[in-house]
Amino acid sequence: MGSLTQSMIENLIVFAVSLLIGALGIFLGARFVVDTDDYTYAFITALIGAVVWAVVGFFLGWIPLLGPLLVFVAYLAVINARYPGGWVDAIAITIIAWISVLVILYVLAVLGITGFEAAGVPGS
């Protein structure tokens, strides 16, 4: 039972750290696109986005071609709802967040600190 508890704690730590990195990506995207600089807001957005991604992915992600597109649109809807602008700004925030997270994760992976994934930003 001890190894199960340890595994759960390790998974929780990995999720929390990856969520912080994903939130940083959203923060950078939102700062650049809509000039918003609230990391806590970005963190909550990343958390909501991760949950929406997981739920929509569970129910619709299995549909060939359309499923992943619907999952991504649901994630964009979260960004669109949480930040001013519109769909174009939401797409720009997401692209910048994705690129930012890839750069951060690349640096951390090269340093041997983490793997190459982050919660809160899809596909990273």
BELFEN-V853519 format. One record per residue. N is the residue number from 1. OMEGA is omega in whole degrees, -180 to 180 (none if undefined). Layout:
N|OMEGA / N|OMEGA
//
This chain:
1|-179 / 2|-179 / 3|176 / 4|178 / 5|179 / 6|179 / 7|179 / 8|179 / 9|178 / 10|178 / 11|178 / 12|178 / 13|178 / 14|179 / 15|-178 / 16|-180 / 17|179 / 18|176 / 19|176 / 20|178 / 21|177 / 22|178 / 23|177 / 24|177 / 25|178 / 26|177 / 27|-179 / 28|178 / 29|-179 / 30|179 / 31|-178 / 32|-172 / 33|-174 / 34|176 / 35|176 / 36|-177 / 37|179 / 38|-177 / 39|179 / 40|178 / 41|178 / 42|179 / 43|179 / 44|177 / 45|178 / 46|179 / 47|178 / 48|180 / 49|179 / 50|180 / 51|179 / 52|178 / 53|-178 / 54|-177 / 55|-180 / 56|177 / 57|180 / 58|-175 / 59|-174 / 60|-175 / 61|-178 / 62|-177 / 63|-178 / 64|178 / 65|-177 / 66|-177 / 67|179 / 68|178 / 69|178 / 70|178 / 71|180 / 72|178 / 73|177 / 74|177 / 75|177 / 76|178 / 77|177 / 78|179 / 79|-180 / 80|-179 / 81|-174 / 82|-177 / 83|179 / 84|177 / 85|-178 / 86|-176 / 87|180 / 88|177 / 89|178 / 90|178 / 91|180 / 92|177 / 93|-179 / 94|179 / 95|179 / 96|177 / 97|-179 / 98|179 / 99|179 / 100|-179 / 101|178 / 102|179 / 103|180 / 104|-179 / 105|177 / 106|179 / 107|-180 / 108|179 / 109|178 / 110|178 / 111|179 / 112|-176 / 113|-175 / 114|173 / 115|-173 / 116|177 / 117|178 / 118|176 / 119|176 / 120|174 / 121|-174 / 122|174 / 123|-180 / 124|none
//
